[in-house]
Amino acid sequence: MSMASAYDFTFDKIGGGPLPLSTFRDKVVLVVNTASKCGLTPQYDGLEKLYSDYKDKGLVVLGVPCNQFMGQEPGTEKEIETFCSTTFGIDFPMTSKVDVKEAGRHPFYAWAEQALGEPAVPVWNFHKILIGKNGEALEAFGPRTEPQDAGLVAAIEKAL
């Protein structure tokens, strides 16, 4: 069965409880697989800025902690949550820790690959998938695409 939209998927919140993507209906969602011990971890700063700049216009940044890339997210969910809030003042929603590639990956990532092809498959931490207001997968951005990258910002503004 082919999933129609991102709204068909549910993650768990980092603090527990379900986080259905349908919660974000009519919003633009930037799904980012994150890690606390990565060279790209400072992108949290930029992601938080992106979120604070655009949340009133309808952008949600969704952090998805993942430990699949050289074990760079080894902590417990509580440790991840504390790190993100104390180190970077993260205010955007975060999911529980999941796999984002290979056999055990969260079904959202299988759907994104089906929709966008190879570019949607995370190759490293801080890979970004942009979801439009109707739950459609719009575009994927690689880990080295900084949150303030002109192309990424333009895609977000267009989607909003």
Secondary structure per residue as TSV (DSSP state, phi and psi in degrees):
chain	resnum	aa	ss	phi	psi
A	1	M	-	360.0	129.4
A	2	S	-	-89.2	131.8
A	3	M	-	-78.3	137.2
A	4	A	-	-77.2	-38.0
A	5	S	S	-155.3	170.8
A	6	A	G	-60.6	-24.1
A	7	Y	G	-68.3	-10.1
A	8	D	G	-80.1	-4.2
A	9	F	-	-111.6	149.9
A	10	T	E	-130.2	130.7
A	11	F	E	-100.0	179.0
A	12	D	E	-106.3	144.3
A	13	K	B	-68.3	150.6
A	14	I	T	-60.6	-31.7
A	15	G	T	-89.5	3.3
A	16	G	S	106.2	153.6
A	17	G	S	93.5	157.0
A	18	P	E	-74.2	148.5
A	19	L	E	-130.8	80.9
A	20	P	E	-69.3	135.4
A	21	L	G	-64.1	-19.4
A	22	S	G	-64.2	-16.1
A	23	T	G	-56.4	-29.6
A	24	F	G	-101.1	20.9
A	25	R	T	-52.5	140.8
A	26	D	T	68.7	11.4
A	27	K	S	-115.5	163.9
A	28	V	E	-98.6	130.8
A	29	V	E	-119.6	128.6
A	30	L	E	-104.8	108.2
A	31	V	E	-92.6	122.7
A	32	V	E	-128.1	121.6
A	33	N	E	-80.9	126.4
A	34	T	E	-115.9	164.8
A	35	A	-	-154.7	144.2
A	36	S	T	-84.9	-18.5
A	37	K	T	-119.1	35.1
A	38	C	S	-107.8	153.6
A	39	G	T	-60.1	-22.8
A	40	L	T	-93.6	0.3
A	41	T	T	-52.2	-34.1
A	42	P	T	-57.5	-14.4
A	43	Q	H	-60.9	-19.8
A	44	Y	H	-53.2	-40.1
A	45	D	H	-56.1	-50.5
A	46	G	H	-67.1	-36.4
A	47	L	H	-65.7	-41.0
A	48	E	H	-64.7	-39.2
A	49	K	H	-64.6	-44.3
A	50	L	H	-57.3	-46.1
A	51	Y	H	-63.0	-47.4
A	52	S	H	-68.2	-32.3
A	53	D	H	-69.9	-34.1
A	54	Y	H	-117.8	-2.7
A	55	K	G	-63.4	-33.8
A	56	D	G	-70.0	-18.6
A	57	K	G	-93.2	-4.3
A	58	G	T	113.4	16.6
A	59	L	E	-93.5	136.7
A	60	V	E	-119.0	130.0
A	61	V	E	-99.0	129.7
A	62	L	E	-118.5	113.8
A	63	G	E	-86.4	130.9
A	64	V	E	-122.2	92.9
A	65	P	E	-60.7	138.5
A	66	C	-	-146.1	138.0
A	67	N	-	-108.3	20.8
A	68	Q	T	-85.0	-9.7
A	69	F	T	-108.7	97.0
A	70	M	T	53.1	30.7
A	71	G	T	59.1	38.8
A	72	Q	-	-88.8	5.9
A	73	E	-	-131.5	64.5
A	74	P	-	-78.7	-17.1
A	75	G	S	-71.4	169.4
A	76	T	-	-73.8	166.8
A	77	E	H	-61.9	-37.1
A	78	K	H	-62.4	-43.2
A	79	E	H	-63.8	-41.3
A	80	I	H	-62.4	-46.9
A	81	E	H	-59.6	-46.5
A	82	T	H	-63.4	-45.3
A	83	F	H	-57.7	-48.0
A	84	C	H	-65.0	-41.1
A	85	S	H	-76.8	-38.5
A	86	T	H	-80.7	-38.0
A	87	T	H	-81.7	-38.5
A	88	F	H	-122.7	0.0
A	89	G	-	60.8	37.2
A	90	I	-	-66.0	129.4
A	91	D	-	-116.7	-16.4
A	92	F	S	-79.6	159.1
A	93	P	-	-65.9	147.5
A	94	M	B	-129.1	145.9
A	95	T	B	-95.6	172.3
A	96	S	-	-68.6	167.6
A	97	K	-	-71.9	128.7
A	98	V	-	-136.1	169.4
A	99	D	-	-88.4	143.0
A	100	V	-	-118.2	-1.1
A	101	K	S	-144.1	164.5
A	102	E	S	67.9	-168.5
A	103	A	T	-57.7	-42.1
A	104	G	T	-88.5	13.5
A	105	R	-	-65.6	155.3
A	106	H	-	-61.4	137.5
A	107	P	H	-55.7	-27.0
A	108	F	H	-55.4	-39.5
A	109	Y	H	-72.8	-30.7
A	110	A	H	-67.2	-42.1
A	111	W	H	-62.9	-44.7
A	112	A	H	-61.7	-40.3
A	113	E	H	-64.9	-40.2
A	114	Q	H	-61.1	-39.4
A	115	A	H	-77.4	-40.7
A	116	L	H	-115.1	-7.0
A	117	G	-	78.0	-160.4
A	118	E	G	-49.9	-40.0
A	119	P	G	-58.8	-20.4
A	120	A	G	-83.7	-8.6
A	121	V	S	-85.7	116.2
A	122	P	-	-60.5	129.3
A	123	V	S	-101.7	-11.1
A	124	W	S	-165.9	177.5
A	125	N	T	-64.2	153.5
A	126	F	T	68.2	30.0
A	127	H	-	-76.7	144.4
A	128	K	E	-125.9	134.6
A	129	I	E	-123.4	124.6
A	130	L	E	-97.0	125.7
A	131	I	E	-112.0	130.7
A	132	G	-	-80.1	176.5
A	133	K	T	-62.9	-22.0
A	134	N	T	-99.3	12.5
A	135	G	S	83.7	10.8
A	136	E	-	-87.8	147.9
A	137	A	E	-78.8	119.7
A	138	L	E	-93.6	-48.2
A	139	E	E	-164.9	154.5
A	140	A	E	-119.3	146.4
A	141	F	E	-128.4	135.5
A	142	G	-	-68.9	166.6
A	143	P	T	-57.5	-31.7
A	144	R	T	-83.5	-4.3
A	145	T	S	-73.6	110.1
A	146	E	-	-67.2	150.3
A	147	P	T	-56.2	-29.8
A	148	Q	T	-93.7	9.6
A	149	D	-	-54.9	134.5
A	150	A	H	-57.4	-40.7
A	151	G	H	-65.9	-40.8
A	152	L	H	-66.7	-47.1
A	153	V	H	-60.8	-42.3
A	154	A	H	-62.1	-41.4
A	155	A	H	-65.1	-39.3
A	156	I	H	-65.7	-46.9
A	157	E	H	-61.5	-40.1
A	158	K	H	-63.4	-43.0
A	159	A	H	-67.9	-32.5
A	160	L	-	-71.5	360.0
